[in-house]
Amino acid sequence: METKTLARRLRREIAVVLLLKLFLLTALWWGFIRDARVTVAPEGMQTHLAGVPRAASAPSHPSPAQELQP
Protein backbone atom coordinates (compact mmCIF):
# COMPACT_ATOMS: atom_id res chain seq x y z
CA MET A 1 0.00 0.00 0.00
CA GLU A 2 2.79 2.40 0.91
CA THR A 3 4.59 1.70 -2.38
CA LYS A 4 1.58 2.84 -4.41
CA THR A 5 1.34 6.03 -2.37
CA LEU A 6 5.04 6.79 -2.85
CA ALA A 7 4.85 6.08 -6.58
CA ARG A 8 1.83 8.33 -6.95
CA ARG A 9 3.53 11.11 -4.98
CA LEU A 10 6.72 10.79 -7.04
CA ARG A 11 4.74 10.88 -10.29
CA ARG A 12 2.90 14.02 -9.14
CA GLU A 13 6.15 15.75 -8.08
CA ILE A 14 7.81 14.96 -11.41
CA ALA A 15 4.79 16.28 -13.30
CA VAL A 16 4.81 19.51 -11.26
CA VAL A 17 8.53 20.03 -11.82
CA LEU A 18 8.20 19.42 -15.57
CA LEU A 19 5.27 21.81 -15.86
CA LEU A 20 7.17 24.45 -13.88
CA LYS A 21 10.19 23.99 -16.14
CA LEU A 22 8.02 24.32 -19.24
CA PHE A 23 6.44 27.48 -17.85
CA LEU A 24 9.82 29.04 -17.02
CA LEU A 25 11.32 28.19 -20.42
CA THR A 26 8.28 29.64 -22.16
CA ALA A 27 8.52 32.81 -20.06
CA LEU A 28 12.22 33.20 -20.89
CA TRP A 29 11.55 32.67 -24.60
CA TRP A 30 8.64 35.12 -24.51
CA GLY A 31 10.73 37.74 -22.71
CA PHE A 32 14.02 37.52 -24.58
CA ILE A 33 13.83 35.60 -27.85
CA ARG A 34 10.35 36.05 -29.31
CA ASP A 35 11.09 39.37 -31.05
CA ALA A 36 14.58 38.46 -32.26
CA ARG A 37 14.83 38.29 -36.05
CA VAL A 38 17.68 37.39 -38.36
CA THR A 39 17.75 38.79 -41.88
CA VAL A 40 19.36 36.65 -44.54
CA ALA A 41 20.25 37.85 -48.03
CA PRO A 42 18.86 35.50 -50.71
CA GLU A 43 22.21 35.45 -52.53
CA GLY A 44 24.05 34.44 -49.38
CA MET A 45 21.56 31.65 -48.67
CA GLN A 46 21.78 30.41 -52.25
CA THR A 47 25.57 30.31 -52.06
CA HIS A 48 25.44 28.52 -48.73
CA LEU A 49 22.94 25.89 -49.86
CA ALA A 50 24.50 25.34 -53.29
CA GLY A 51 27.88 24.66 -51.72
CA VAL A 52 29.79 26.88 -54.12
CA PRO A 53 33.39 26.84 -52.94
CA ARG A 54 35.16 30.10 -52.43
CA ALA A 55 38.08 30.92 -54.69
CA ALA A 56 41.20 29.45 -53.16
CA SER A 57 44.19 31.73 -53.00
CA ALA A 58 47.73 30.50 -53.50
CA PRO A 59 49.69 30.03 -50.28
CA SER A 60 51.97 32.91 -49.45
CA HIS A 61 54.85 30.53 -48.71
CA PRO A 62 55.44 26.89 -49.64
CA SER A 63 54.76 24.17 -47.09
CA PRO A 64 57.70 22.11 -45.73
CA ALA A 65 56.65 19.14 -47.90
CA GLN A 66 56.78 21.30 -51.05
CA GLU A 67 60.23 22.59 -50.15
CA LEU A 68 61.67 19.04 -50.08
CA GLN A 69 60.39 18.13 -53.56
CA PRO A 70 62.98 18.53 -56.38
C-alpha positions as CSV (number, residue, x, y, z in Angstrom):
1,M,0.0,0.0,0.0
2,E,2.8,2.4,0.9
3,T,4.6,1.7,-2.4
4,K,1.6,2.8,-4.4
5,T,1.3,6.0,-2.4
6,L,5.0,6.8,-2.8
7,A,4.9,6.1,-6.6
8,R,1.8,8.3,-7.0
9,R,3.5,11.1,-5.0
10,L,6.7,10.8,-7.0
11,R,4.7,10.9,-10.3
12,R,2.9,14.0,-9.1
13,E,6.1,15.7,-8.1
14,I,7.8,15.0,-11.4
15,A,4.8,16.3,-13.3
16,V,4.8,19.5,-11.3
17,V,8.5,20.0,-11.8
18,L,8.2,19.4,-15.6
19,L,5.3,21.8,-15.9
20,L,7.2,24.4,-13.9
21,K,10.2,24.0,-16.1
22,L,8.0,24.3,-19.2
23,F,6.4,27.5,-17.9
24,L,9.8,29.0,-17.0
25,L,11.3,28.2,-20.4
26,T,8.3,29.6,-22.2
27,A,8.5,32.8,-20.1
28,L,12.2,33.2,-20.9
29,W,11.5,32.7,-24.6
30,W,8.6,35.1,-24.5
31,G,10.7,37.7,-22.7
32,F,14.0,37.5,-24.6
33,I,13.8,35.6,-27.9
34,R,10.4,36.1,-29.3
35,D,11.1,39.4,-31.0
36,A,14.6,38.5,-32.3
37,R,14.8,38.3,-36.0
38,V,17.7,37.4,-38.4
39,T,17.8,38.8,-41.9
40,V,19.4,36.6,-44.5
41,A,20.2,37.8,-48.0
42,P,18.9,35.5,-50.7
43,E,22.2,35.5,-52.5
44,G,24.0,34.4,-49.4
45,M,21.6,31.6,-48.7
46,Q,21.8,30.4,-52.2
47,T,25.6,30.3,-52.1
48,H,25.4,28.5,-48.7
49,L,22.9,25.9,-49.9
50,A,24.5,25.3,-53.3
51,G,27.9,24.7,-51.7
52,V,29.8,26.9,-54.1
53,P,33.4,26.8,-52.9
54,R,35.2,30.1,-52.4
55,A,38.1,30.9,-54.7
56,A,41.2,29.5,-53.2
57,S,44.2,31.7,-53.0
58,A,47.7,30.5,-53.5
59,P,49.7,30.0,-50.3
60,S,52.0,32.9,-49.4
61,H,54.9,30.5,-48.7
62,P,55.4,26.9,-49.6
63,S,54.8,24.2,-47.1
64,P,57.7,22.1,-45.7
65,A,56.6,19.1,-47.9
66,Q,56.8,21.3,-51.0
67,E,60.2,22.6,-50.1
68,L,61.7,19.0,-50.1
69,Q,60.4,18.1,-53.6
70,P,63.0,18.5,-56.4
